Amino acid sequence: MITMDTTFDVRHCETSAIDEVDFDNIAFGNVFSDHVFIMDYENSEWKKGVIQPFGPIKMSPASMVLHYGQAIFEGMKAYRQQDGSASLFRPTDNIKRFNLSAKRMCMPEVPANIFLQALVKLVGLDNDWVPSSDDASLYIRPFMFATDSHVGVRASNSYRFMIFTCPVGAYYSKPVRVKVETEYTRAAMGGTGAAKAAGNYAGSLYPTKKAGEEGYDQLLWTDASTHSFIEECGTMNAAFVVKGKLLVPATSDTILDGVTRKSAIQIAKDLGIEVEERIISVEELENAAKEGTLQEAFGLGTAATVSLMCTIGFETWDFDLPSVDSWSVAPQLKKTLENLRRGVSEDPYGWNVPV
């Protein structure tokens, strides 16, 4: 248990909204917990943070985030443990990545100790909102945006850092159909693909919409230069099993260093599964599909955890993955991750942080 030595102001909500929530039927991202953490950056320093009731915030129409897009975020989760307590999963990794995103977007880093204390205090305060059912968890959204009221292209001098939480169920209720994207680009070398910048996701909406009109749920993004190499799957990292070997595209400044990705790779290695982190070409993947050696394909991400693919749409044909009943790697990774995060099994890595 973390010993809190915090000077945050805490303003409790008058009436909790928790009794209005059907925890057996939680739509992802639509229900929000009682409180939110807020901390402002002004005059080159972070001010005192406050936890207050969740609700609207005031902004100037000239807030720079609305015009020049200085906004970043993270996605993380808290899980109900077998003993009834709650734990954060690998929060320090998310904090580290958040600050790398901040650096890339010319924003101030949030001191790691304050960030972690805010997470622990906020989730501890809204502990009752952490669901207990299978496939449910408390999603945590830290984010930061520019707040200068100014029109003119430059980095803002002031920022707001916030954290809210929301109970969520499964992101995908069934395996997804994905299309290899060879026209549009998620990120380019030298760009912001390795940062969780809001604009990255805005740019993905139109091609994803087009894929939806063609009967696909998500995209397999490819490199911007040649569209010859697999990068990410929708908003997740991608993973494939070919001839029993787990293949994962290597991270770069166009591929996000996902926490779930790192966790799955470590667990796979410890389970004795052969893992290769490297460049994976579309041609290699398509040939494996044609030869019948592409056995599994799935996404790895905080929201969806291990998201199974049922179909991969190549340029001229669709490949249907073998029946999930025949899969071994993805189910092992999913079960091991879930048991570890929920305290069902021992945590040999020290990834869980109790609150």
C-alpha positions as CSV (number, residue, x, y, z in Angstrom):
1,M,0.0,0.0,0.0
2,I,1.3,3.5,-0.9
3,T,1.6,5.9,2.0
4,M,0.0,9.1,0.9
5,D,1.7,12.4,1.8
6,T,-0.4,14.6,-0.4
7,T,-1.5,18.2,-0.2
8,F,-4.4,17.8,-2.7
9,D,-7.6,19.6,-1.8
10,V,-10.5,17.2,-1.9
11,R,-14.1,18.4,-2.5
12,H,-16.5,15.5,-2.1
13,C,-19.6,15.2,-4.3
14,E,-22.8,15.8,-2.4
15,T,-24.6,12.7,-3.8
16,S,-23.0,9.8,-5.5
17,A,-24.3,8.7,-8.9
18,I,-23.3,5.1,-8.3
19,D,-26.8,3.8,-7.5
20,E,-27.9,4.8,-11.1
21,V,-25.4,2.5,-12.7
22,D,-26.2,-1.0,-13.9
23,F,-22.9,-2.7,-13.4
24,D,-24.0,-5.8,-15.3
25,N,-24.5,-3.8,-18.5
26,I,-21.9,-1.1,-18.7
27,A,-21.3,0.5,-22.1
28,F,-17.7,1.4,-22.6
29,G,-16.9,5.0,-21.9
30,N,-20.4,6.3,-21.2
31,V,-20.6,6.2,-17.4
32,F,-18.3,8.3,-15.2
33,S,-17.3,8.1,-11.6
34,D,-18.0,10.7,-9.0
35,H,-14.7,12.6,-8.9
36,V,-12.1,14.1,-11.1
37,F,-8.5,15.3,-10.4
38,I,-7.4,18.7,-11.8
39,M,-4.0,20.4,-11.7
40,D,-2.9,23.5,-13.6
41,Y,0.4,24.6,-14.9
42,E,1.0,28.3,-14.8
43,N,4.1,30.6,-14.7
44,S,6.4,27.6,-15.3
45,E,5.2,25.5,-12.4
46,W,2.5,23.1,-11.4
47,K,-0.1,24.5,-9.0
48,K,-1.8,22.6,-6.1
49,G,-4.0,19.8,-7.4
50,V,-7.6,19.3,-6.4
51,I,-10.1,16.4,-6.5
52,Q,-13.6,17.6,-7.1
53,P,-17.0,16.3,-8.3
54,F,-17.0,15.2,-11.9
55,G,-18.6,17.8,-14.1
56,P,-18.2,20.4,-16.9
57,I,-15.1,22.7,-17.1
58,K,-15.0,26.3,-18.4
59,M,-12.8,27.1,-21.4
60,S,-12.1,30.2,-23.4
61,P,-13.1,30.0,-27.1
62,A,-9.5,31.0,-27.8
63,S,-8.0,28.1,-25.7
64,M,-5.0,27.0,-27.8
65,V,-5.9,23.3,-27.6
66,L,-9.0,24.0,-29.7
67,H,-7.0,25.6,-32.5
68,Y,-3.5,24.0,-32.5
69,G,-4.2,20.6,-30.9
70,Q,-1.8,20.4,-28.0
71,A,-3.5,17.5,-26.2
72,I,-2.3,14.2,-24.9
73,F,-3.8,11.4,-22.9
74,E,-3.2,7.9,-21.4
75,G,-5.4,4.9,-20.9
76,M,-5.0,2.7,-17.9
77,K,-7.1,0.5,-15.6
78,A,-7.8,-0.5,-12.0
79,Y,-9.0,-4.0,-11.2
80,R,-11.0,-5.5,-8.3
81,Q,-8.9,-8.0,-6.5
82,Q,-9.9,-11.4,-5.1
83,D,-9.7,-10.0,-1.6
84,G,-12.0,-7.1,-2.4
85,S,-9.3,-4.5,-2.7
86,A,-8.4,-2.6,-5.9
87,S,-5.1,-2.3,-7.7
88,L,-3.7,-0.2,-10.5
89,F,-1.9,-2.1,-13.3
90,R,1.6,-0.9,-14.2
91,P,0.8,2.8,-13.5
92,T,4.5,3.9,-13.6
93,D,4.8,2.7,-17.2
94,N,1.8,4.8,-18.2
95,I,3.2,7.8,-16.3
96,K,6.5,7.4,-18.1
97,R,4.8,7.2,-21.5
98,F,2.6,10.2,-20.7
99,N,5.7,12.3,-20.0
100,L,7.3,11.1,-23.3
101,S,4.2,12.2,-25.1
102,A,4.3,15.6,-23.2
103,K,7.9,16.1,-24.3
104,R,7.1,15.3,-28.0
105,M,4.2,17.8,-27.9
106,C,6.2,20.6,-26.3
107,M,4.2,20.3,-23.0
108,P,5.5,20.2,-19.4
109,E,6.0,16.8,-17.8
110,V,3.9,15.9,-14.8
111,P,6.1,15.0,-11.8
112,A,5.8,11.2,-11.5
113,N,5.3,11.2,-7.7
114,I,2.4,13.7,-7.9
115,F,0.9,11.8,-10.9
116,L,1.0,8.5,-8.9
117,Q,-0.4,10.0,-5.8
118,A,-3.2,11.6,-7.7
119,L,-4.1,8.2,-9.3
120,V,-4.0,6.4,-5.9
121,K,-6.0,9.1,-4.2
122,L,-8.7,9.4,-6.9
123,V,-9.2,5.7,-7.4
124,G,-9.2,5.2,-3.6
125,L,-11.9,7.8,-3.2
126,D,-14.0,6.2,-5.9
127,N,-13.1,2.7,-4.9
128,D,-16.8,1.5,-5.0
129,W,-16.8,2.3,-8.7
130,V,-14.3,-0.5,-9.5
131,P,-16.5,-3.3,-11.0
132,S,-16.2,-6.9,-9.7
133,S,-17.6,-8.8,-12.7
134,D,-15.4,-10.6,-15.3
135,D,-14.3,-8.5,-18.2
136,A,-15.1,-5.3,-16.3
137,S,-12.7,-2.8,-14.8
138,L,-12.3,0.9,-13.9
139,Y,-10.9,2.7,-16.9
140,I,-8.6,5.6,-16.0
141,R,-8.1,8.6,-18.3
142,P,-5.3,11.0,-17.5
143,F,-5.0,13.8,-20.0
144,M,-3.5,17.3,-20.5
145,F,-4.3,20.1,-22.8
146,A,-3.1,23.7,-23.6
147,T,-5.1,26.4,-21.9
148,D,-3.6,29.7,-23.1
149,S,-6.2,32.0,-24.5
150,H,-4.3,33.0,-27.6
151,V,-4.5,32.8,-31.4
152,G,-1.1,32.3,-33.0
153,V,1.0,29.2,-33.6
154,R,3.3,28.5,-30.7
155,A,3.4,26.3,-27.6
156,S,1.1,27.3,-24.9
157,N,2.5,28.6,-21.6
158,S,-0.3,27.2,-19.5
159,Y,-1.8,23.7,-19.3
160,R,-4.4,21.7,-17.4
161,F,-3.8,18.1,-16.3
162,M,-6.8,16.0,-15.4
163,I,-7.8,12.5,-14.5
164,F,-11.2,10.9,-14.5
165,T,-12.4,7.3,-14.2
166,C,-15.2,5.3,-15.6
167,P,-16.4,1.7,-15.0
168,V,-16.3,-0.3,-18.2
169,G,-17.2,-3.7,-19.6
170,A,-15.6,-5.4,-22.6
171,Y,-14.5,-3.1,-25.4
172,Y,-15.3,-5.7,-28.1
173,S,-18.0,-8.3,-27.5
174,K,-16.7,-10.6,-30.3
175,P,-13.7,-11.1,-32.6
176,V,-13.2,-8.3,-35.1
177,R,-12.8,-8.1,-38.9
178,V,-9.9,-5.9,-39.9
179,K,-8.7,-4.5,-43.2
180,V,-5.0,-3.9,-44.2
181,E,-5.0,-0.2,-44.9
182,T,-2.9,0.7,-48.0
183,E,-4.1,4.2,-48.7
184,Y,-4.4,6.2,-45.5
185,T,-1.7,6.7,-42.9
186,R,-1.9,6.8,-39.1
187,A,1.6,8.0,-38.5
188,A,4.8,8.8,-40.4
189,M,8.5,8.7,-39.3
190,G,9.4,11.8,-37.5
191,G,5.7,12.4,-36.6
192,T,3.8,11.9,-33.4
193,G,2.9,8.2,-33.8
194,A,4.8,7.2,-30.7
195,A,2.9,9.8,-28.6
196,K,-0.6,9.5,-27.4
197,A,-1.6,12.7,-29.0
198,A,-5.2,13.5,-29.6
199,G,-4.7,14.4,-33.2
200,N,-3.4,10.9,-34.0
201,Y,-6.9,9.5,-33.3
202,A,-8.7,12.3,-35.1
203,G,-6.8,11.5,-38.3
204,S,-7.8,7.8,-38.1
205,L,-11.5,8.4,-38.0
206,Y,-12.2,8.8,-41.7
207,P,-10.4,5.7,-42.9
208,T,-11.9,3.7,-40.1
209,K,-15.3,4.9,-41.1
210,K,-14.6,3.9,-44.7
211,A,-13.5,0.5,-43.6
212,G,-16.8,0.2,-41.6
213,E,-18.8,0.8,-44.7
214,E,-16.9,-2.1,-46.3
215,G,-17.9,-4.5,-43.5
216,Y,-14.7,-4.2,-41.3
217,D,-14.5,-3.3,-37.6
218,Q,-11.0,-1.9,-37.6
219,L,-7.8,-1.3,-39.7
220,L,-4.4,-2.8,-39.8
221,W,-2.3,0.3,-40.3
222,T,0.8,0.1,-42.5
223,D,3.9,2.3,-42.9
224,A,3.4,5.7,-44.5
225,S,6.2,5.4,-47.1
226,T,5.3,2.2,-48.9
227,H,2.3,0.6,-47.1
228,S,4.3,-2.6,-47.1
229,F,4.8,-3.2,-43.4
230,I,2.3,-3.8,-40.6
231,E,2.3,-1.3,-37.8
232,E,-0.8,-1.1,-35.5
233,C,-4.3,-2.5,-35.3
234,G,-6.8,0.3,-34.9
235,T,-5.9,1.9,-31.6
236,M,-4.0,-1.2,-30.4
237,N,-0.7,-2.9,-31.0
238,A,-0.9,-5.9,-33.3
239,A,0.3,-9.5,-32.8
240,F,0.3,-12.6,-34.9
241,V,1.0,-16.3,-34.4
242,V,2.7,-17.9,-37.4
243,K,3.9,-21.6,-37.0
244,G,3.5,-21.3,-33.3
245,K,5.7,-18.2,-33.0
246,L,4.4,-14.9,-31.7
247,L,5.3,-12.1,-34.1
248,V,4.9,-8.5,-32.9
249,P,5.8,-5.4,-34.9
250,A,8.8,-3.7,-33.3
251,T,8.2,-0.3,-31.7
252,S,9.3,2.9,-33.4
253,D,8.3,6.5,-33.7
254,T,5.2,5.3,-35.6
255,I,4.3,2.4,-33.3
256,L,3.2,3.1,-29.7
257,D,5.1,1.3,-26.9
258,G,2.0,-0.3,-25.4
259,V,1.9,-1.4,-21.8
260,T,-0.4,-4.3,-22.6
261,R,2.0,-5.2,-25.5
262,K,5.0,-5.2,-23.2
263,S,3.1,-7.2,-20.6
264,A,2.0,-9.8,-23.1
265,I,5.5,-10.2,-24.6
266,Q,7.0,-10.8,-21.1
267,I,4.3,-13.3,-20.2
268,A,4.7,-15.1,-23.5
269,K,8.4,-15.5,-23.0
270,D,7.9,-16.8,-19.5
271,L,5.4,-19.3,-20.8
272,G,8.0,-20.6,-23.2
273,I,6.4,-19.1,-26.3
274,E,8.9,-18.0,-28.9
275,V,8.6,-14.3,-29.5
276,E,10.0,-12.1,-32.3
277,E,9.7,-8.3,-32.2
278,R,10.6,-7.1,-35.7
279,I,9.4,-5.6,-38.9
280,I,6.5,-7.7,-40.4
281,S,5.6,-7.1,-44.0
282,V,2.1,-7.3,-45.5
283,E,3.5,-9.8,-48.0
284,E,4.8,-12.1,-45.2
285,L,1.5,-12.0,-43.5
286,E,-0.5,-12.7,-46.7
287,N,1.8,-15.5,-47.7
288,A,1.4,-17.1,-44.2
289,A,-2.4,-16.8,-44.7
290,K,-2.3,-18.5,-48.1
291,E,0.0,-21.2,-46.8
292,G,-2.2,-21.9,-43.7
293,T,0.5,-21.0,-41.2
294,L,-1.1,-17.8,-39.9
295,Q,-2.8,-19.3,-36.9
296,E,-3.8,-16.4,-34.7
297,A,-4.1,-12.6,-35.0
298,F,-5.1,-10.2,-32.2
299,G,-4.7,-6.7,-30.9
300,L,-3.1,-5.7,-27.6
301,G,-4.3,-2.6,-25.8
302,T,-5.5,-1.2,-22.5
303,A,-9.2,-0.8,-23.5
304,A,-9.6,-4.2,-25.2
305,T,-6.8,-6.1,-23.6
306,V,-6.4,-9.0,-26.0
307,S,-8.8,-8.5,-28.9
308,L,-9.2,-11.4,-31.3
309,M,-9.4,-11.0,-35.0
310,C,-11.6,-13.3,-37.1
311,T,-10.9,-11.9,-40.5
312,I,-8.0,-10.0,-42.2
313,G,-8.9,-8.2,-45.4
314,F,-6.0,-8.0,-47.8
315,E,-6.1,-5.9,-51.0
316,T,-8.0,-8.4,-53.1
317,W,-9.2,-11.1,-50.7
318,D,-10.3,-11.8,-47.1
319,F,-8.6,-14.4,-44.9
320,D,-10.7,-16.0,-42.2
321,L,-8.6,-17.0,-39.2
322,P,-9.0,-20.6,-37.9
323,S,-11.6,-21.3,-35.3
324,V,-10.7,-19.7,-31.9
325,D,-11.1,-23.2,-30.4
326,S,-7.8,-24.1,-32.1
327,W,-5.9,-21.1,-30.7
328,S,-3.4,-21.4,-27.9
329,V,-1.3,-18.3,-27.6
330,A,-3.9,-15.5,-27.3
331,P,-6.1,-17.4,-24.9
332,Q,-3.1,-18.1,-22.6
333,L,-2.0,-14.5,-22.7
334,K,-5.5,-13.2,-22.0
335,K,-6.1,-15.6,-19.1
336,T,-2.7,-15.1,-17.5
337,L,-3.0,-11.3,-17.8
338,E,-6.5,-11.3,-16.3
339,N,-5.6,-13.6,-13.4
340,L,-2.5,-11.5,-12.6
341,R,-4.3,-8.2,-12.8
342,R,-7.2,-9.4,-10.6
343,G,-5.1,-11.1,-8.0
344,V,-6.2,-14.6,-8.9
345,S,-2.6,-15.6,-9.4
346,E,0.7,-14.3,-8.0
347,D,2.2,-11.1,-9.4
348,P,5.9,-12.0,-9.8
349,Y,6.6,-8.8,-11.7
350,G,5.3,-6.3,-9.2
351,W,3.0,-4.8,-11.8
352,N,0.0,-4.3,-9.5
353,V,-0.1,-1.2,-7.3
354,P,-2.7,-1.5,-4.5
355,V,-4.9,1.5,-3.6
